[in-house]
């Protein structure tokens, strides 16, 4: 078995970091420090949101 990375969502972050998986709700959270936003992605549906 080979592990490999896969792009799920092209957020075009300037400096995306700090990924955190919310297993209770199925969301992946991360921050874009430069743009001062918190992002989240639901991999199952492809739904995304970003704070402004």
N, C-alpha and C positions, 0 to 999 in steps of 0.2 A: 504494500500500500504506500502511495506517495501523497504527502500533503502538499497542497499548493494554494496560493492566494488567489482570490477571485474578487473582482470589482463588483460590488453590489449596487453602489450609487456614486455617481461622480459629482460630489458636492462642490468641487472647485474651491476648496478651502485654501486660504493663504498659509495658515499654520494650524492644521487640524491635529489634535492630540487628546490624550486622556480617555480612550474608549472605555465604556462601562456597559455591561450587559445586564439589563433588568429582566431576570428570568421569570418573574411573576407576571409581567405584562408583555414580554416578547419584544422589547424595544432595545435598540443599540443607541446609546448616547455618546456624544463626544463634543469637544469645544473647538472653536476656531478662535484662538487667542487674539490674533491680529484684527479680525473683523468683529470681535467681542460678541460672538453668537454661540448659543448652545443648540446643537442639532440633535435630531433623533430620527431613527429609521426603523420601520417594522419590516424585517426581511421577508416575512410570509406574504405580505400584501404589496410591498414596495412603497408604502406610504411614508412620506417624509415631512418633517416640520423643522423650522428654525425660529428661534427667538429673535426679536428685532431689538 
